Amino acid sequence: MAGDPQGASVVYLDYNATAPLRPEALEATLAALHSVGNASSMHHPGREAAARVDVARRHLADLLNCSPGEIIFTSGATEANNLALRAGYARGGMLVTTAAEHLAVIETARAVTAEQQDSLLVLPVDKDGVVDLEPLVTALRARPVALVSLMLANNETGVLTDLAPVCKVAHEAGALVHTDATQYVGRLPLDLRALDVDLLSLSAHKFGGPQGIGALFVRRGAPLPHRPLLVGGGHERGWRAGTLNVAGITGLGAAARAARQELAHEANRIAALRDALEEALIAEVADCRINGARAPRLPGVSSVTFPGLPADAVLAAMPHVAASDGSACSSGAPSPSHVLLAMGHSRDDADSTVRFSLGYATTERDIERAATAAVDAVQHVRSVMAATVEP
């Protein structure tokens, strides 16, 4: 829970937008902020700053089970996605992604292929949000593919993608594989020794680190040209110029270490809380639907459609529950969720969908309060809407 300015407690269920800063990350970030030193300087304060960066890089590598030298620090997953797609497409060939990706991938893919639009293939998803791989196999057989980019876990529905068969067919055809793992990292175990992706993007604030810091995993030996967005010095092996954000990186490392220590038990605990929330809503709101429920999902994500009820009205009617009507990166956009439209939902249903996302600090009491508030909000909105149409 969190407190609002008026002192009333708020149940925070918007972890997919940003997770609360972990105490370990806060402590580490503050310690770094109290120090001075550019991590590229050779004097003692500079070496201390560089040591903090090295420790954080090792903690993140431990979480991902990769080499510290395969990690490039960025400002977040959006920058990492841009770097990955631009470098991958520069190899020559098609760029393949899906209709349900985060806009940081979709818009980047459109931008890099703008001069040759037939070089972009957007794969469909079914009504459960699962990717159809047949068009990918067909494309790989028909013409060269430079990069395949599929997210590990959807940010709106939590639906997971099985990347093992994707990596197999893509690599057999000479293509590389990128995944936006922003919502997956720190929530489920991830072994990059076993998962054969070439590039992976993440943001610290999704697993309890600071905002404004993230990373791109680049597998050692992957045949990729550097395509930096920022040029200048040779920071981060030439992938990203600019003075390192030592405080942010330090906080990311501390959050990665804390998340890794909890992974063994937290996923099951959070999945049980999500299931309890969904069961309570289904029991009290007969026509509500859980999107992607038949597919494997992240443990802490629940996308719920309340047919005929605008999501913004439902959210406004439960002010002490912090949830979302979709991706935070699309907040304020007039169009409905492209993810839900790709799954075959109508525009009305997409506009009637609330996303609850849970995380490491969510409690049973939070879920009880949220379920009660959501049911009351639905009933309130229905009564108001019914009153407005009465003669």
Buried (B, 14 or more C-beta within 10 A) or exposed (E): BEEEEEEEEBBBBBBBBBBBBBEBBBBBBEBBEEEEBBBBBEEEEBEBBBEBBBBBBBBBBBBBBBBBEBBBBBBBBBBBBBBBBBBBBBBEBBBBBBBBBBBBBBBBBBEBBEEEEEBBBBBBBEEBBBBEBEBBBEBBEEEBBBBBBBBBBBBBBBBBBEBEEBBEBBBEBEBBBBBBBBBBBBBBEBEBEEBBBBBBBBBBBBBBBBBBBBBBBBBEEBEBEBBBEBEEEEBBEEBBBBEBBBBBBBBBBBBBBBBBEBBEEBBEBBBEBBBBBBEBBBEBBEEBBBBBBEBEBBBBBBBBBBEEBBBEBBBEBBEEBBBBBBBEEBEEEEEBBBBBBBBEBEEEBBBBBBBBBBBBBBEEEBBBBBBBBBBEBBEBBBEEEEEEEEE
